[in-house]
Amino acid sequence: MVRPGDAGVGRRVVRTDKNNFGPRLGLSWDLTGDGRTSLRAGAGMFFDDSALISTTTLQPPPELQAFYFVLPPFDPNPLTGYADPFGGTSPVSGDLTPPLAILPGLPVTTLDPDMELGNVGHWNLTLQRQLTEAMALEVAYVGNSGWNLNGMTNPNQAVFGPYVTRATAGARRPIPALSDAFTITDAFNSSYHGLQSTLTHRFSRGLSFQAAYTWSKAIDNASTFGTFFNIPGQALDPGHAADLSNDKGLSAFHVAHRFVLSYIYELPFLRDRSDALGHILGGWRVNGITLLQSGSPFTVLDSSDQSFDGTSGDRPNLIRDPNNGPKTPEEWFDTGAFVRAEGPVMNGTAGRNIVFTDGIVNFDFGLTKVIGITEGTDLEFRWEAFNLFNHPNFGVPKNDLQDGIGFGRVLSTSTPERIMQFGLKLIF
């Protein structure tokens, strides 16, 4: 491992990627010649800088080397508190002149010197049709493909073999003096294909709405940057660096079906009356957002380390469809569909992201009325309810086979409970 400025190393440890050519192409065609129907197509190449490099201090100046100690949360030293958590006895002593030696057994993070910027090719084909003076329909196919996407692997995982034991995990690492050697590299890819349709009604005769439906599929071999960003239901440890194809599956953000309706409607009742009844019951406006969405995928893991490599991202064996479960908070999926893959084994037969969470059913609703006080002065009353019907949308269940009786239980929701708020606004 080398640092910028070491002998034979320049200012950068990653070679500059100089072949990023990003062309764009767009076409449009008036199919009927009357300006009411159009066919549009577009494609382009894009490049993605790694969030890991942008947000993580991986290359500090030679005179500065950062290190830190993690204290248990809300558990400072009872005598000195957070100001001196070690009670005057620092675990760091001796010469602290950088570069500091890496202690045996510590994890490190490195950069692949041949890493390139992530590439994303994007394309779409869209048909648009004006149905009325206020309404238009749009149907589109949207796709993209990503390659050389940046992510994290652990090439210092213990080498697998038929006669290994957990006790020999450290000695079987390519660099036994270290534990995990996380490497930011460009070994990942993704794909997305979706049918996206939208029906839009511009505000006319007191009504405005937009209804959108998407049917899509997203696939990748990593949806997170490793341990830096945690997505519920996804493995924290990177997959086995020797075979990333084993992690190909649905993306963590895959949503097969999604329908969203947003609307504003001015109620026509009594709005033109100027008497007391009109002032009280007339002039109301309703608005809302309705969301219906299918569940997201997650991975069932077995943290008992049946691969005997010191990591917790192994998967168990699959014996039947786990999505035919009770769908209750006590047991969301069929927990009996998974059995432990007795080690030593690299991974069980269960794939990545093959089980689905609860979907989302959510109704946000609002009522608004503007009351005229004087000329140029109005009072607006607003009542809003989020998750109007207080529908529970269950989150990711316990997905670790090692959890025992807690395995498969739902302990959280993906959306908050019903929230209502009232407001008065004076407009002058």
MOBELUR-V893793 format. One record per residue. RES is the residue in one small letter. PHI is phi in radians with two decimals (* if undefined). D_FIRST is the distance of its C-alpha to the first C-alpha in Angstrom with 1 decimal. Layout:
{{RES:PHI:D_FIRST} {RES:PHI:D_FIRST}}
//
This chain:
{{m:*:0.0} {v:-2.22:3.8} {r:-2.14:7.0} {p:-0.98:10.5} {g:1.70:12.3} {d:-1.17:10.0} {a:-0.99:11.8} {g:1.41:12.2} {v:-2.06:10.9} {g:-1.41:13.9} {r:-1.28:14.9} {r:-2.14:13.3} {v:-1.70:10.1} {v:-2.04:12.7} {r:-1.14:15.4} {t:-1.18:18.9} {d:-1.53:21.1} {k:-1.87:24.4} {n:-1.99:26.6} {n:-1.51:27.6} {f:-1.87:31.3} {g:-2.04:33.2} {p:-1.31:36.8} {r:-2.32:39.5} {l:-2.52:42.8} {g:-2.38:45.7} {l:-2.34:49.2} {s:-2.49:52.3} {w:-2.53:55.7} {d:-1.42:59.0} {l:-1.15:60.2} {t:-1.77:63.7} {g:1.37:64.4} {d:-1.91:65.6} {g:1.32:62.4} {r:-1.88:62.2} {t:-2.34:59.8} {s:-2.34:56.5} {l:-2.08:53.8} {r:-2.17:50.4} {a:-2.47:47.2} {g:-2.71:43.8} {a:-2.70:40.4} {g:-2.93:37.2} {m:-1.92:33.5} {f:-2.31:31.2} {f:-2.29:27.6} {d:-2.14:25.7} {d:-1.31:22.9} {s:-1.28:20.5} {a:-1.14:21.8} {l:-1.12:18.5} {i:-1.25:17.2} {s:-1.26:20.6} {t:-1.90:21.1} {t:-2.05:17.8} {t:-1.39:16.3} {l:-1.76:12.7} {q:-2.29:12.6} {p:-1.22:14.9} {p:-1.01:16.2} {p:-1.00:14.7} {e:-1.51:17.7} {l:-2.33:17.3} {q:-2.28:15.0} {a:-1.40:16.7} {f:-2.60:17.3} {y:-2.63:20.4} {f:-2.17:22.6} {v:-1.72:24.6} {l:-1.75:28.3} {p:-1.02:30.8} {p:-1.07:32.6} {f:1.00:36.0} {d:-2.37:35.6} {p:-1.30:35.2} {n:-1.04:36.1} {p:-1.15:39.9} {l:-1.67:40.7} {t:-2.00:38.5} {g:1.24:37.5} {y:-1.27:34.5} {a:-1.08:34.9} {d:-2.49:33.6} {p:-1.11:32.4} {f:-1.68:31.4} {g:1.06:34.8} {g:1.47:33.9} {t:-1.99:31.4} {s:-1.30:27.9} {p:-1.28:25.2} {v:-1.81:23.0} {s:-2.60:24.2} {g:1.51:23.3} {d:-1.29:21.3} {l:-1.89:19.7} {t:-1.34:18.5} {p:-1.11:15.1} {p:-1.38:12.3} {l:-1.36:13.3} {a:-1.22:12.0} {i:-1.49:10.9} {l:-1.22:14.0} {p:-1.02:14.4} {g:1.49:15.3} {l:-1.49:13.9} {p:-1.41:12.7} {v:-2.34:9.7} {t:-2.15:9.9} {t:-2.24:7.7} {l:-2.01:9.4} {d:-1.27:10.5} {p:-1.13:10.8} {d:-1.70:14.2} {m:-1.15:15.5} {e:-1.91:19.1} {l:-1.13:21.5} {g:-1.11:23.6} {n:-1.94:27.0} {v:-2.32:30.2} {g:-1.71:33.5} {h:-2.16:36.5} {w:-2.58:40.2} {n:-2.72:43.5} {l:-2.37:47.2} {t:-2.24:49.7} {l:-1.94:53.4} {q:-2.12:55.3} {r:-2.44:59.0} {q:-1.46:61.2} {l:-1.51:63.5} {t:-2.36:65.7} {e:-1.10:65.9} {a:-2.02:63.6} {m:-2.20:61.6} {a:-2.45:58.9} {l:-2.06:56.9} {e:-2.34:53.4} {v:-2.24:51.8} {a:-2.41:48.4} {y:-1.79:45.9} {v:-2.19:42.3} {g:-2.47:39.2} {n:-2.70:35.6} {s:-2.40:32.7} {g:-2.03:29.0} {w:-2.51:26.2} {n:0.98:22.5} {l:-1.27:22.7} {n:-1.43:19.6} {g:-2.85:18.8} {m:-2.21:16.5} {t:-2.15:15.8} {n:-2.26:14.3} {p:-1.19:13.1} {n:-1.69:12.6} {q:-1.12:16.4} {a:-1.04:18.4} {v:-1.17:19.7} {f:-1.46:23.4} {g:-2.83:26.3} {p:-1.28:30.1} {y:-2.11:30.3} {v:-1.45:27.4} {t:-2.33:28.1} {r:-1.14:26.6} {a:-1.14:26.3} {t:-1.73:23.8} {a:-1.03:21.4} {g:-1.11:18.8} {a:-1.23:19.1} {r:-1.55:19.0} {r:-1.27:15.5} {p:-0.96:13.2} {i:-2.07:10.9} {p:-1.06:14.0} {a:-1.23:12.7} {l:-1.90:11.6} {s:-1.61:14.2} {d:-1.47:13.5} {a:-2.09:10.2} {f:-1.18:12.0} {t:-2.11:11.1} {i:-1.45:13.4} {t:-2.44:14.9} {d:-2.03:18.3} {a:-1.64:19.7} {f:-2.00:22.7} {n:-2.56:26.3} {s:-2.70:29.6} {s:-2.64:33.3} {y:-2.53:36.4} {h:-2.40:40.1} {g:-2.60:42.8} {l:-1.75:46.5} {q:-2.10:47.2} {s:-2.23:50.8} {t:-2.47:52.3} {l:-2.01:55.9} {t:-2.07:56.6} {h:-2.09:59.9} {r:-1.17:60.2} {f:-1.04:62.3} {s:-2.74:65.9} {r:0.94:68.9} {g:1.42:67.0} {l:-2.25:64.2} {s:-2.52:60.6} {f:-2.72:58.0} {q:-2.48:55.0} {a:-2.05:54.2} {a:-2.30:50.9} {y:-2.28:49.8} {t:-2.24:46.5} {w:-2.11:45.9} {s:-2.60:42.4} {k:-2.57:39.5} {a:-2.15:35.8} {i:-2.26:33.2} {d:-2.77:29.4} {n:-2.00:26.7} {a:-2.99:25.2} {s:-1.85:27.1} {t:-2.21:24.6} {f:-1.59:21.1} {g:1.45:20.3} {t:-1.36:20.7} {f:-1.29:21.1} {f:-2.21:24.6} {n:-1.82:27.0} {i:-1.94:29.9} {p:-0.93:32.6} {g:1.51:32.9} {q:-1.95:29.4} {a:-1.17:26.6} {l:-1.32:24.1} {d:-1.34:21.5} {p:-1.06:20.1} {g:-1.16:21.9} {h:-1.13:20.9} {a:-1.07:18.1} {a:-1.32:19.9} {d:-2.63:23.1} {l:-1.25:23.2} {s:-1.11:26.8} {n:-1.19:27.9} {d:-1.73:27.4} {k:-1.18:29.6} {g:-3.08:32.5} {l:-1.10:34.3} {s:-1.19:32.4} {a:-1.09:32.5} {f:-1.73:34.6} {h:-1.15:36.9} {v:-2.34:40.6} {a:-1.18:43.1} {h:-2.29:46.1} {r:-2.58:46.5} {f:-2.19:49.8} {v:-2.30:50.3} {l:-2.19:53.7} {s:-2.10:54.3} {y:-2.70:57.8} {i:-2.38:60.3} {y:-2.45:64.0} {e:-1.52:66.8} {l:-1.11:69.5} {p:-1.40:72.8} {f:-1.20:75.0} {l:1.02:77.3} {r:-1.31:75.1} {d:-1.67:78.0} {r:-1.49:80.3} {s:-1.85:80.9} {d:-1.46:82.6} {a:-1.08:81.2} {l:-1.12:80.2} {g:-1.19:78.3} {h:-1.14:76.5} {i:-1.54:75.4} {l:-1.75:74.7} {g:-1.69:74.1} {g:1.38:71.2} {w:-1.50:68.4} {r:-2.28:65.1} {v:-1.90:62.8} {n:-2.61:59.1} {g:-3.04:56.4} {i:-2.34:53.2} {t:-1.96:53.1} {l:-2.21:49.9} {l:-2.18:49.9} {q:-2.53:46.6} {s:-1.30:45.5} {g:-1.26:42.9} {s:-1.78:39.1} {p:-1.44:37.1} {f:-2.52:34.9} {t:-1.91:33.2} {v:-1.54:34.5} {l:-2.03:31.8} {d:-2.37:32.0} {s:-1.39:29.7} {s:-1.32:30.9} {d:1.08:27.8} {q:-1.36:29.8} {s:-1.55:26.7} {f:1.01:25.7} {d:-2.05:22.0} {g:1.44:22.0} {t:-1.95:22.3} {s:-2.03:25.4} {g:-1.76:25.7} {d:-1.27:27.8} {r:-2.05:31.2} {p:-1.44:34.5} {n:-1.47:37.2} {l:-1.98:39.7} {i:-2.03:43.3} {r:-2.86:45.2} {d:-1.21:45.0} {p:-1.35:43.7} {n:-1.44:45.1} {n:-1.60:48.7} {g:-1.71:48.4} {p:-1.16:50.9} {k:1.03:49.1} {t:-2.07:50.0} {p:-1.05:48.0} {e:-1.30:48.4} {e:-2.67:47.0} {w:-1.30:45.7} {f:-1.99:44.7} {d:-1.28:45.8} {t:-1.17:43.6} {g:-1.26:45.3} {a:-1.32:43.6} {f:-2.05:40.4} {v:-2.29:40.0} {r:-1.14:37.2} {a:-1.51:35.3} {e:-1.10:35.5} {g:-1.35:32.2} {p:-1.44:30.4} {v:-2.62:30.1} {m:-1.05:27.3} {n:-2.81:29.6} {g:-1.34:33.3} {t:-1.47:35.5} {a:-1.24:35.5} {g:-1.46:33.8} {r:-1.46:31.9} {n:0.98:34.1} {i:-1.87:37.4} {v:-1.92:39.3} {f:-2.05:40.9} {t:-1.36:41.7} {d:-1.14:45.0} {g:-1.36:45.8} {i:-2.16:46.8} {v:-2.16:50.5} {n:-2.49:51.0} {f:-2.17:54.0} {d:-1.79:53.9} {f:-2.49:57.4} {g:-2.51:59.1} {l:-2.17:62.6} {t:-2.37:63.5} {k:-2.45:66.9} {v:-1.81:67.9} {i:-1.90:71.1} {g:-1.29:73.0} {i:-1.78:74.3} {t:-2.40:75.7} {e:-1.15:75.4} {g:1.51:71.8} {t:-2.27:70.7} {d:-2.29:69.3} {l:-2.07:67.8} {e:-1.79:65.1} {f:-1.81:64.7} {r:-2.41:61.6} {w:-2.16:60.7} {e:-2.28:57.4} {a:-2.27:56.2} {f:-1.83:52.6} {n:1.00:52.5} {l:-0.89:56.3} {f:-1.63:57.0} {n:0.91:54.4} {h:-1.38:53.0} {p:-1.37:50.1} {n:-1.87:47.1} {f:-1.26:45.1} {g:-1.50:41.3} {v:-1.24:38.7} {p:-1.29:40.0} {k:-1.08:38.1} {n:-1.99:36.0} {d:-1.91:34.5} {l:-0.99:36.6} {q:-1.25:35.6} {d:-1.26:37.7} {g:1.17:40.9} {i:-1.20:44.0} {g:-1.44:42.1} {f:-1.06:40.6} {g:1.58:42.0} {r:-1.42:43.6} {v:-1.74:43.4} {l:-2.05:42.9} {s:-2.69:42.5} {t:-2.02:43.8} {s:-1.53:42.0} {t:-2.29:44.6} {p:-1.28:46.5} {e:-1.23:50.1} {r:-1.06:53.0} {i:-2.23:53.1} {m:-2.10:56.2} {q:-2.52:56.8} {f:-2.08:59.9} {g:-2.61:60.2} {l:-2.20:62.9} {k:-2.30:62.4} {l:-1.60:65.1} {i:-1.94:65.2} {f:-2.57:67.3}}
//
